[in-house]
């Protein structure tokens, strides 16, 4: 029986490997529990790579693109590029509510609060500079699909910033609520058995969609990770709702 791995390879050469991470697994070591399953170990064991260097992180609950370096030199180079904001990031998120804006930004300063849940809080005195750009792609029912482009790299930055605007990411147990999203949540006249209905999405609705890596002569290598089936399914159902409403309204 083939074991399902929590990643797929998007790009690989002799210097880096870029993967599409599944939701539910950490990138690297957990300082509270080093024995926990982690993506870097799984990849090195699966591909028989001697060592991978973690360049950046996305939340355990977030799916999408992650870059690992295969040597110290590339690790240093990519780390500097992230610090200098030369690597552009784009995320897709499903949020609660219907924003009044098409585009907006949030620059509230953020700092980890050190509690057991490892949350990040807004703190105008101790918080570090943070900036996220948001674009609302469409709304359907009481949900919306947005694009988030973080300009800084704070822990849980997108989740905290969008929640501060009154529209937390769906299934976010830290900054919103963990309730799974079902078809009956937004489809009028749903006729299925509510006790047997399976959720369309039961994990954080946030996906690291795209990374733009700087190359020579101001050119970029753009890497994209397809949405996982659960997020893609929910977005597809929301799009169908829009089409149905347009048909009804003529």
VOTORZA-557826 format. One record per residue (C-alpha): residue number from 1; residue in one letter; x, y, z. Coordinates in pm, 1 decimal. Layout:
! VOTORZA-557826
R  num  residu         X         Y         Z
R  NUM       a         X         Y         Z
...
END
This chain:
! VOTORZA-557826
R  num  residu         X         Y         Z
R    1       x       0.0       0.0       0.0
R    2       x     143.4     333.5    -108.8
R    3       x     180.0     587.3     172.4
R    4       x      42.1     932.8      97.5
R    5       x     311.1    1194.3     159.0
R    6       x     223.6    1543.3     288.2
R    7       x     394.3    1722.1      -0.8
R    8       x     444.6    1726.6    -374.9
R    9       x     747.3    1864.3    -559.5
R   10       x     688.5    2183.5    -758.2
R   11       x    1049.8    2251.8    -858.8
R   12       x    1390.9    2103.3    -785.7
R   13       x    1751.1    2155.3    -896.1
R   14       x    2091.2    2109.2    -733.6
R   15       x    2041.9    2414.2    -507.1
R   16       x    1679.4    2422.2    -393.8
R   17       x    1365.3    2216.6    -367.0
R   18       x    1021.9    2381.6    -370.1
R   19       x     725.3    2178.9    -248.0
R   20       x     349.9    2212.8    -210.2
R   21       x     291.8    2134.0     158.4
R   22       x     -26.4    1977.4     288.3
R   23       x    -210.5    2137.2     578.1
R   24       x    -141.0    1982.6     917.9
R   25       x     235.7    1934.9     918.9
R   26       x     511.3    2161.7    1050.0
R   27       x     797.2    2279.8     829.4
R   28       x    1076.3    2204.8    1074.5
R   29       x    1154.6    2151.4    1440.4
R   30       x     911.4    2239.5    1715.7
R   31       x    1101.0    2398.3    2004.8
R   32       x     838.0    2263.1    2244.4
R   33       x     846.5    1908.8    2104.7
R   34       x    1131.6    1800.1    1876.5
R   35       x     977.3    1455.8    1832.5
R   36       x     681.4    1585.5    1630.4
R   37       x     652.0    1488.9    1266.2
R   38       x     812.7    1751.4    1043.5
R   39       x     829.2    1813.1     671.6
R   40       x    1205.3    1859.2     634.9
R   41       x    1273.0    1513.4     780.6
R   42       x    1005.8    1350.7     566.9
R   43       x    1153.3    1500.1     248.2
R   44       x    1514.1    1409.7     331.1
R   45       x    1414.6    1051.8     409.8
R   46       x    1189.2    1018.0     105.3
R   47       x    1437.9    1165.3    -144.6
R   48       x    1749.4    1042.5      38.6
R   49       x    1889.6    1393.8      68.9
R   50       x    2158.4    1429.7     336.2
R   51       x    2038.0    1768.9     466.5
R   52       x    1788.5    2042.9     388.7
R   53       x    1808.9    2400.9     514.0
R   54       x    1485.4    2574.1     613.6
R   55       x    1465.5    2912.1     442.0
R   56       x    1122.4    3031.1     558.1
R   57       x     811.6    2894.1     725.8
R   58       x     438.2    2885.4     679.9
R   59       x     195.2    2784.3     951.8
R   60       x     139.2    2417.1    1023.0
R   61       x    -229.0    2461.4     931.7
R   62       x    -152.0    2647.3     607.1
R   63       x    -101.4    2458.4     281.6
R   64       x     114.3    2566.6     -10.4
R   65       x     462.6    2661.2    -125.2
R   66       x     773.0    2609.6      84.4
R   67       x    1137.1    2650.1     -26.2
R   68       x    1425.5    2447.9     115.5
R   69       x    1791.5    2508.7      31.2
R   70       x    2025.5    2216.2     -34.9
R   71       x    2344.3    2390.7      76.2
R   72       x    2455.8    2665.3     314.8
R   73       x    2536.9    2914.5      40.2
R   74       x    2190.7    2900.8    -114.0
R   75       x    2033.1    2907.9     230.9
R   76       x    2220.5    3228.3     309.6
R   77       x    2131.3    3383.7     -26.4
R   78       x    1759.4    3305.6      -0.2
R   79       x    1744.5    3413.3     364.6
R   80       x    1887.9    3752.9     270.4
R   81       x    1641.4    3780.9     -19.0
R   82       x    1351.0    3719.2     219.8
R   83       x    1488.1    3971.0     470.9
R   84       x    1527.6    4233.1     197.8
R   85       x    1174.3    4159.8      71.5
R   86       x    1297.7    4061.3    -272.1
R   87       x    1086.3    3745.5    -271.2
R   88       x     721.6    3819.2    -340.1
R   89       x     450.5    3602.4    -183.4
R   90       x      85.9    3558.9    -275.3
R   91       x    -173.0    3365.5     -75.1
R   92       x    -532.5    3261.2    -136.2
R   93       x    -769.6    3267.8     161.2
R   94       x   -1136.4    3199.4     222.3
R   95       x   -1276.5    3434.5     484.3
R   96       x   -1597.1    3497.4     673.2
R   97       x   -1814.5    3785.8     559.9
R   98       x   -1830.1    4018.8     263.1
R   99       x   -1567.7    4296.6     277.8
R  100       x   -1679.5    4646.8     185.1
R  101       x   -1347.2    4695.9       8.4
R  102       x   -1207.9    4565.3    -318.2
R  103       x    -852.9    4638.5    -208.6
R  104       x    -713.1    4737.7     128.3
R  105       x    -405.9    4702.2     345.7
R  106       x    -331.3    4642.9     711.9
R  107       x     -18.2    4770.1     884.8
R  108       x     -91.6    4691.9    1249.7
R  109       x     231.8    4600.8    1437.8
R  110       x     251.8    4239.4    1553.9
R  111       x     432.6    4044.5    1826.1
R  112       x     405.5    3684.7    1957.7
R  113       x     239.4    3688.9    2299.9
R  114       x     413.1    3377.2    2430.2
R  115       x     103.5    3191.0    2545.8
R  116       x      54.4    2816.9    2514.9
R  117       x    -137.3    2857.7    2189.1
R  118       x     158.2    3048.4    2035.9
R  119       x     -67.6    3332.0    1922.6
R  120       x      37.5    3664.0    1772.1
R  121       x    -116.6    3987.5    1896.3
R  122       x    -143.9    4347.2    1782.2
R  123       x      72.3    4572.1    1999.4
R  124       x     146.2    4928.4    1891.5
R  125       x     423.6    4961.4    2151.4
R  126       x     612.7    4631.1    2131.6
R  127       x     495.7    4504.4    1793.1
R  128       x     718.4    4486.7    1486.2
R  129       x     641.4    4661.9    1158.2
R  130       x     394.6    4448.5     960.6
R  131       x     214.7    4506.3     632.4
R  132       x     -28.3    4293.1     432.2
R  133       x    -203.9    4390.7     108.4
R  134       x    -547.6    4238.5      46.0
R  135       x    -764.6    4205.7    -265.7
R  136       x   -1118.8    4067.3    -252.3
R  137       x   -1164.2    3838.8    -553.3
R  138       x   -1533.8    3761.6    -501.0
R  139       x   -1801.5    3709.0    -236.6
R  140       x   -2075.1    3446.5    -221.8
R  141       x   -2321.0    3391.5      59.6
R  142       x   -2146.5    3496.2     377.9
R  143       x   -1800.2    3400.7     253.4
R  144       x   -1536.7    3566.7      37.2
R  145       x   -1223.4    3456.4    -146.1
R  146       x    -931.1    3695.2    -117.5
R  147       x    -570.9    3735.7    -223.4
R  148       x    -318.4    3830.3      44.6
R  149       x      29.1    3964.6     -29.0
R  150       x     235.6    3992.9     290.7
R  151       x     513.0    4250.4     263.6
R  152       x     667.6    4140.4     593.3
R  153       x     705.1    3794.0     747.1
R  154       x     555.0    3794.0    1095.6
R  155       x     412.8    3476.9    1253.2
R  156       x      40.5    3437.1    1167.2
R  157       x      54.3    3777.5     996.5
R  158       x    -219.7    3723.2     738.3
R  159       x    -450.4    3554.4     988.5
R  160       x    -418.9    3831.0    1247.8
R  161       x    -444.2    4116.6     999.6
R  162       x    -753.0    3986.8     817.8
R  163       x    -920.5    3901.3    1151.0
R  164       x    -853.3    4258.3    1267.8
R  165       x   -1051.0    4378.6     964.8
R  166       x   -1348.6    4174.2    1084.4
R  167       x   -1310.7    3885.2     838.1
R  168       x   -1119.3    3593.3     993.5
R  169       x   -1001.9    3305.9     777.6
R  170       x   -1250.2    3018.0     787.4
R  171       x   -1175.7    2729.4    1024.6
R  172       x    -922.5    2937.6    1216.8
R  173       x    -933.2    2814.1    1577.1
R  174       x    -695.5    3088.9    1700.2
R  175       x    -831.0    3407.4    1546.6
R  176       x   -1183.8    3310.0    1441.2
R  177       x   -1361.1    2980.8    1496.4
R  178       x   -1282.9    2622.1    1402.8
R  179       x   -1630.7    2534.1    1275.7
R  180       x   -1605.8    2332.8     950.5
R  181       x   -1766.5    2476.6     637.5
R  182       x   -2046.4    2267.7     491.0
R  183       x   -2251.3    2309.4     176.1
R  184       x   -2556.7    2373.9     392.9
R  185       x   -2368.9    2675.0     537.9
R  186       x   -2442.2    2878.5     226.6
R  187       x   -2664.2    2681.9     -13.5
R  188       x   -3027.6    2775.5      27.0
R  189       x   -3272.5    2488.5      21.8
R  190       x   -3008.5    2228.4     105.3
R  191       x   -3195.2    1897.0     120.4
R  192       x   -2930.1    1658.0     248.4
R  193       x   -2927.2    1497.0     588.9
R  194       x   -2749.5    1746.5     821.2
R  195       x   -2631.2    1460.9    1043.1
R  196       x   -2455.4    1283.9     756.2
R  197       x   -2324.8    1588.2     569.2
R  198       x   -1948.3    1596.1     530.4
R  199       x   -1762.1    1927.7     553.4
R  200       x   -1620.5    2081.9     237.7
R  201       x   -1340.9    2229.4     448.3
R  202       x   -1245.1    2150.1     806.5
R  203       x    -897.0    2305.9     826.6
R  204       x    -756.8    2656.7     796.5
R  205       x    -863.4    2808.7     463.5
R  206       x    -525.3    2960.4     379.0
R  207       x    -293.2    2854.7      95.6
R  208       x      51.8    2983.9      -3.9
R  209       x     -20.7    3005.9    -374.5
R  210       x     277.8    3174.8    -536.0
R  211       x     640.8    3273.5    -482.1
R  212       x     841.2    3499.7    -711.9
R  213       x    1214.7    3435.5    -680.3
R  214       x    1457.8    3702.1    -806.4
R  215       x    1685.2    3601.5   -1094.4
R  216       x    1935.5    3790.4   -1305.2
R  217       x    1851.8    4124.4   -1472.9
R  218       x    1545.6    4193.0   -1253.7
R  219       x    1366.8    3883.8   -1384.4
R  220       x    1167.3    3654.7   -1158.0
R  221       x    1108.0    3281.8   -1145.8
R  222       x     740.3    3244.1   -1056.8
R  223       x     640.5    2923.7    -879.1
R  224       x     276.3    2828.1    -820.2
R  225       x     118.8    2554.1    -607.9
R  226       x    -226.7    2420.8    -701.5
R  227       x    -494.6    2448.3    -436.0
R  228       x    -558.1    2136.6    -229.9
R  229       x    -879.8    1951.5    -313.4
R  230       x   -1067.1    2070.4      -5.2
R  231       x   -1007.4    2442.3     -66.1
R  232       x   -1060.9    2405.9    -440.5
R  233       x   -1391.6    2225.5    -376.8
R  234       x   -1521.2    2498.8    -146.2
R  235       x   -1420.2    2776.3    -385.9
R  236       x   -1585.0    2587.3    -671.3
R  237       x   -1911.3    2563.3    -475.5
R  238       x   -1899.5    2935.4    -395.5
R  239       x   -1847.5    3014.0    -764.7
R  240       x   -2147.5    2794.7    -850.9
R  241       x   -2356.2    2992.4    -602.4
R  242       x   -2264.1    3315.9    -779.7
R  243       x   -2357.2    3168.0   -1118.6
R  244       x   -2690.1    3046.4    -982.1
R  245       x   -2772.4    3387.5    -832.7
R  246       x   -2682.1    3560.8   -1159.3
R  247       x   -2910.2    3323.0   -1349.5
R  248       x   -3197.5    3390.9   -1110.1
R  249       x   -3146.7    3767.1   -1122.2
R  250       x   -3111.1    3763.4   -1499.5
END
